[in-house]
Amino acid sequence: QVQLVESGGGLVQPGGSLRLSCAASGSIISIAVMGWYRQAPGKQRELVATSTDGSNTNYAGSVKGRFAISRDNAKNTVYLQMNSLKPEDTAVYYCNAVIWQGGLFRNYWGSGTQVTVSS
């Protein structure tokens, strides 16, 4: 079993910054992909950013240039630095990891952390 624990959400004013963290623990051989998704009220969950083990990154167009994803592979941790935040970035942010556990890859989700951008 694997646990993903997120931290760093909160309330911030427009134009401000937040840094999210997500640490994976448990039965992990390696992590193929770690990333962040978000879900705003009344909307579907959407991709924010992902990072492969090879350090390739992918961003949603709406956050490109403002958000930066990074990984600390030694700590099985992924970060999301969010700058120039806008009210439309308000959502619950979920950490995601695709983990090799020997024999197969499995997809795991964190419980989510609330990010609210408001004056």
Backbone hydrogen bonds in HBPLUS format (Angstrom, degrees):
<---DONOR---> <-ACCEPTOR-->    atom                        ^
c    i                          cat <-CA-CA->   ^        H-A-AA   ^      H-
h    n   atom  resd res      DA  || num        DHA   H-A  angle D-A-AA Bond
n    s   type  num  typ     dist DA aas  dist angle  dist       angle   num
A0027-SER N   A0001-GLN O   3.00 MM  26  5.59 163.3  2.03 140.6 144.1     1
A0003-GLN N   A0025-SER O   2.85 MM  22  5.36 162.4  1.88 153.5 159.3     2
A0025-SER N   A0003-GLN O   2.93 MM  22  5.36 149.0  2.03 149.0 158.0     3
A0005-VAL N   A0023-ALA O   3.00 MM  18  5.36 163.3  2.03 144.4 148.8     4
A0023-ALA N   A0005-VAL O   3.03 MM  18  5.36 156.9  2.09 141.5 142.4     5
A0007-SER N   A0021-SER O   2.88 MM  14  5.25 141.5  2.03 148.2 150.4     6
A0021-SER N   A0007-SER O   2.87 MM  14  5.25 160.7  1.90 149.1 151.8     7
A0010-GLY N   A0114-GLN O   2.93 MM 104  6.11 119.9  2.31 140.7 157.8     8
A0116-THR N   A0010-GLY O   2.90 MM 106  6.12 170.1  1.91 156.2 156.4     9
A0012-VAL N   A0116-THR O   2.88 MM 104  6.31 157.0  1.94 165.0 172.2    10
A0118-SER N   A0012-VAL O   2.93 MM 106  6.30 147.2  2.04 150.3 158.9    11
A0016-GLY N   A0013-GLN O   2.93 MM   3  5.48 153.3  2.00 144.7 146.4    12
A0015-GLY N   A0085-LEU O   2.72 MM  70  4.87 167.8  1.73 144.6 149.1    13
A0085-LEU N   A0016-GLY O   3.10 MM  69  5.50 175.7  2.10 152.7 153.1    14
A0018-LEU N   A0082-MET O   2.93 MM  64  5.22 149.4  2.02 142.2 152.1    15
A0082-MET N   A0018-LEU O   2.77 MM  64  5.22 169.3  1.78 179.7 176.5    16
A0020-LEU N   A0080-LEU O   2.90 MM  60  4.98 163.8  1.92 140.9 141.7    17
A0080-LEU N   A0020-LEU O   2.89 MM  60  4.98 151.1  1.97 137.2 140.2    18
A0022-CYS N   A0078-VAL O   2.88 MM  56  5.30 132.6  2.10 154.3 164.9    19
A0078-VAL N   A0022-CYS O   2.90 MM  56  5.30 155.1  1.96 147.7 154.8    20
A0024-ALA N   A0076-ASN O   2.88 MM  52  5.44 166.1  1.90 156.9 161.6    21
A0028-ILE N   A0026-GLY O   3.00 MM   2  5.83 117.7  2.41 113.3  97.0    22
A0029-ILE N   A0100-TRP O   3.05 MM  71  5.65 150.8  2.13 166.0 171.0    23
A0030-SER N   A0100-TRP O   3.38 MM  70  5.23 153.2  2.45 135.5 138.5    24
A0100-TRP N   A0030-SER O   2.80 MM  70  5.23 160.8  1.84 153.2 159.1    25
A0032-ALA N   A0098-VAL O   2.80 MM  66  5.53 140.2  1.96 157.3 170.0    26
A0053-ASP N   A0032-ALA O   2.91 MM  21  5.26 128.0  2.19 152.3 148.5    27
A0098-VAL N   A0033-VAL O   2.86 MM  65  5.14 159.9  1.90 149.0 153.6    28
A0034-MET N   A0051-SER O   3.00 MM  17  5.47 163.3  2.03 152.3 156.9    29
A0051-SER N   A0034-MET O   2.77 MM  17  5.47 150.0  1.86 160.4 170.5    30
A0035-GLY N   A0096-ASN O   2.87 MM  61  5.16 152.6  1.95 149.1 150.1    31
A0096-ASN N   A0035-GLY O   2.85 MM  61  5.16 153.3  1.93 146.0 145.2    32
A0036-TRP N   A0049-ALA O   2.75 MM  13  5.37 160.6  1.78 162.7 168.9    33
A0048-VAL N   A0036-TRP O   2.85 MM  12  5.42 154.5  1.92 149.9 145.6    34
A0049-ALA N   A0036-TRP O   3.18 MM  13  5.37 158.9  2.23 138.5 142.7    35
A0037-TYR N   A0094-TYR O   2.85 MM  57  5.12 158.4  1.90 149.8 157.0    36
A0094-TYR N   A0037-TYR O   2.69 MM  57  5.12 159.5  1.73 142.8 150.2    37
A0038-ARG N   A0046-GLU O   2.87 MM   8  5.46 153.8  1.94 150.7 159.3    38
A0046-GLU N   A0038-ARG O   2.79 MM   8  5.46 160.4  1.83 155.0 160.0    39
A0039-GLN N   A0092-VAL O   2.90 MM  53  5.33 147.2  2.01 142.3 153.0    40
A0092-VAL N   A0039-GLN O   3.06 MM  53  5.33 171.9  2.06 134.7 134.1    41
A0043-LYS N   A0040-ALA O   3.00 MM   3  5.38 155.9  2.06 141.1 138.2    42
A0060-ALA N   A0048-VAL O   2.92 MM  12  5.18 153.9  1.99 146.1 141.8    43
A0050-THR N   A0058-ASN O   2.90 MM   8  5.22 148.5  2.00 143.0 151.8    44
A0058-ASN N   A0050-THR O   2.96 MM   8  5.22 145.1  2.08 145.4 148.0    45
A0052-THR N   A0056-ASN O   2.85 MM   4  5.29 158.3  1.90 151.3 158.2    46
A0055-SER N   A0052-THR O   2.92 MM   3  5.19 155.1  1.98 115.3 116.5    47
A0063-VAL N   A0060-ALA O   3.10 MM   3  5.66 157.7  2.15 115.5 121.9    48
A0064-LYS N   A0060-ALA O   3.18 MM   4  6.25 128.1  2.47 150.3 164.6    49
A0066-ARG N   A0063-VAL O   2.92 MM   3  5.41 160.7  1.96 135.9 140.2    50
A0067-PHE N   A0063-VAL O   3.02 MM   4  5.61 156.3  2.08 163.1 162.0    51
A0083-ASN N   A0066-ARG O   3.04 MM  17  5.18 154.2  2.11 133.2 140.6    52
A0068-ALA N   A0081-GLN O   2.84 MM  13  5.08 147.2  1.94 142.6 152.3    53
A0081-GLN N   A0068-ALA O   2.84 MM  13  5.08 164.4  1.86 158.8 155.3    54
A0070-SER N   A0079-TYR O   3.14 MM   9  5.25 155.2  2.21 133.8 137.7    55
A0079-TYR N   A0070-SER O   2.79 MM   9  5.25 164.8  1.81 157.0 159.4    56
A0072-ASP N   A0077-THR O   2.84 MM   5  5.24 165.1  1.86 154.4 157.7    57
A0075-LYS N   A0072-ASP O   3.01 MM   3  5.46 139.3  2.18 108.8 119.9    58
A0077-THR N   A0072-ASP O   3.19 MM   5  5.24 171.1  2.20 138.8 140.9    59
A0076-ASN N   A0073-ASN O   3.25 MM   3  4.80 155.9  2.31  92.8 100.0    60
A0089-ASP N   A0086-LYS O   2.85 MM   3  5.39 163.5  1.87 119.9 125.3    61
A0090-THR N   A0087-PRO O   3.06 MM   3  5.63 164.3  2.09 116.9 120.9    62
A0091-ALA N   A0115-VAL O   2.99 MM  24  5.54 147.4  2.10 148.3 158.6    63
A0115-VAL N   A0091-ALA O   2.90 MM  24  5.54 163.5  1.93 161.1 166.6    64
A0093-TYR N   A0113-THR O   2.82 MM  20  5.25 172.6  1.82 150.2 147.6    65
A0113-THR N   A0093-TYR O   2.87 MM  20  5.25 145.2  1.99 136.5 147.4    66
A0110-GLY N   A0095-CYS O   2.91 MM  15  5.09 151.7  1.99 145.7 146.3    67
A0097-ALA N   A0108-TYR O   3.02 MM  11  5.30 155.9  2.08 143.2 146.6    68
A0108-TYR N   A0097-ALA O   2.84 MM  11  5.30 161.6  1.88 157.4 163.5    69
A0099-ILE N   A0106-ARG O   2.78 MM   7  5.28 164.6  1.80 158.5 157.3    70
A0106-ARG N   A0099-ILE O   2.84 MM   7  5.28 155.6  1.90 142.2 149.5    71
A0101-GLN N   A0104-LEU O   3.21 MM   3  6.15 174.4  2.21 167.6 166.1    72
